[in-house]
């Protein structure tokens, strides 16, 4: 018989632990470089950002250690309780004084905590608990464009929607659009669990249509051959109609006659949805989005270029990254992305990737991207080796959240995504995110380490 | 379910595809595309140019002619100011409230974080008065600039002036940036590249609001500004100053050359001005005034005015005729006043006599023999050939073709040739035409009255050629360039087509002009200096409203001294003042005496010149009305 403490550590996935340690230590050194102030050089100085980061990492690892000594079943049973506490925090925080125009912070002295970061953890736990107890998604209707199918979908999924929806709306009320978007990462989990149907495919198609719509919406062009001037939106609709016609002809001549009617229905349904969607995108864009949000989207789409005005952030960020070259300018040698020069705004939080890439060059940025990729793939493989549904779903939640943060943060720094203020997990400066992502990972490690004894 | 299990591959694919896109994009941004590196440099680096002090200009005796003086620009960084009281500050800076407001608005418009000039070029004494109060106005501070200063207020036409570069200057030479200063005339322009020195560059790192935060790469790419080379010019400041005093209230010019080197000792153009008027911010105030002045003081008469040479031209006629062997030194011609007017004098027996008495018919005859050599039966063809021979001789004296001197904007005089009378004279539309003219048509040139024109510089160079007996260096100012060499063109002797021995009778005549009774320039005599000279008196007229008005003659004198081993050659041209012997000759002699002896003995002669007001009547009237 092995001792209890031996059991705790024997099945821990040390790869994830190692990646975690590399990420947080590179993060601290990078923050140190970004905010280095010769008048205040101490590494452990709690007045500095790197000092605070170290403190938060310490707190996180201490909590992680506690988690390791807990029983996995305790976490599973406490899921909804944790969720409830965090929802409460999200409600209370709305009554806190606004910082930078958002009610996102519990401030304690010079320290602050953002419950929205923990919100992701709460949702991940609650969603895992909920989905693990739901019947497996095999007795489902085949997808079709019918009201009965839609009501069926709603009846099966309404609890999921509620679990996701409450914190999402509370976060939106702060307002914190960035974290709100992160909640859509759970669509990956639903997809994997067979709940979201072909939602992922539709999501990709929808994003493509949306991007095209936004690019051409306010342009006009001449129709070839016919001298008719038309708006971009009309053009898209015509393009969709032509595509529908092509599919119609394909169905007409390729598919067996008895199989045709449902395909015809699907085609017509899709066409109507697509055309409505085009109009909805344009309407939503001009109705719901603030001017600065529109500008951020237009910048990524390349519709506007304003290096010293609206495009200032992204222009400076790209210049910092691009100027790093192949091997970088060297540690503490950044001339754009550091706290001294301040060319790149928020260089220790949202744009931390710039400091890293400017100082470490392509070698460094490649390494960091690779590190996150390895972590993501590792979490997927961890998920897939679970016999416990709860743990598998939870692992996919963690993967999705990490992936979204990584994709949007790096994507925005290199100009492939609109500027959305969310941190690079475990790497950016920020106590709440370090705490939240550490807990996400430690809980995963704990649950995973019990994979051989937990069946449920 | 199997197909749901497959979804893990889709997810893994997404998790690798997005990072792959990022890596490709990063590789492109960081390694392939240089656009962002350039953009980063533009954002984070600031290139600051440091200006060198300009080279100093000394005269031949190491007296400073052009030096540098420190001035102060008052600059402001708008967002560092703390709501200064505009009235107090404007008063302190010595500008009006309106100007202060305007400058501040301009500065704010330019940049809130970078400095703009509020007051330009405050003299050191003015700055010293306000300096103790400057600390009360944060955001305002002084920047040292150097400006030219002329310790002696002389020779503005030679030294030139400086002003800000214009777009043409920048286009011609990318060395200049908007706001830089450049020599616009005179020595400042000719030796601009020597005097300007090397600009220094400092690369700073700047932060997002444009403040300097450090040196780029520890200053590795910085260069220091290097002061421009000092130069020594041939001017004799004392002589120049003396000449300008003599020329006070006279219109005309003096050019003095050291014959053995071609160095210009003095170049005086009168009326003149104080070169300090055209320095820095005074330039703007004074340039227009000087430009509108009816006395046109900006005009360099010595190098640009084309004058009739009058009788001084006769020297050249005698030399050419002897070289062409159409006369010898003993040639005698009667003073036949039916050919051309003359004064009463004994018959000139020989070239020396002709020069001494300046007999017009004598040189009519001499020149006729050059032009009409009888090589062609046709009188007209003969004249055409003869005139071109004559002109070629004159070209070899540096006339018409341009003296390669080191002043910008130097004009050449004019020597007519066959082509000119065939095709351009008396008017472009109705010229004489080929073989339609002969010596009888153009004889006035023989006595320097026709179409020939010389500048004072050319006249002085003729005097230098007489002194050297047949050769000259191009007249020039440069003597020494610290860290450079004087161009070879000023070290190469130019030879005229007249042999040295032909000069003796002419020089003998020039000596007698000054020293013998019956000579035309007795006033030029200075004991022991052996001045050799030749007077000239140029008739001239002006046309007002289609009517021709005879004006008072120009008084001309060219000379050199001493007769052997000459030290100075000079031309003096006093417009509309009378006979050559009356004014120009004594002025020349004073200059020569001053240069050789360092002082003038005959104070009466000096005072007569100093007190004379020879401003032409037209200008006198203008002055009265003013």
Interface residues (C-beta under 8 A of the other chain):
Chain A: X137 X138 X188 X191 X192 X193 X194 X200 X307 X315 X316 X318 X319 X320 X321 X322 X323 X324 X325 X326 X335 X336 X340 X341 X342 X343 X345 X357 X361 X362 X365 X366 X369 X370 X372 X373 X376 X377 X380 X383 X384 X396 X399 X403 X407 X410 X411 X414 X416
Chain B: X1 X4 X7 X8 X10 X11 X12 X14 X15 X16 X18 X19 X21 X22 X23 X25 X26 X27 X29 X30 X31 X33 X35 X36 X37 X39 X40 X41 X43 X44 X45 X205 X206 X207 X208 X209 X213 X216
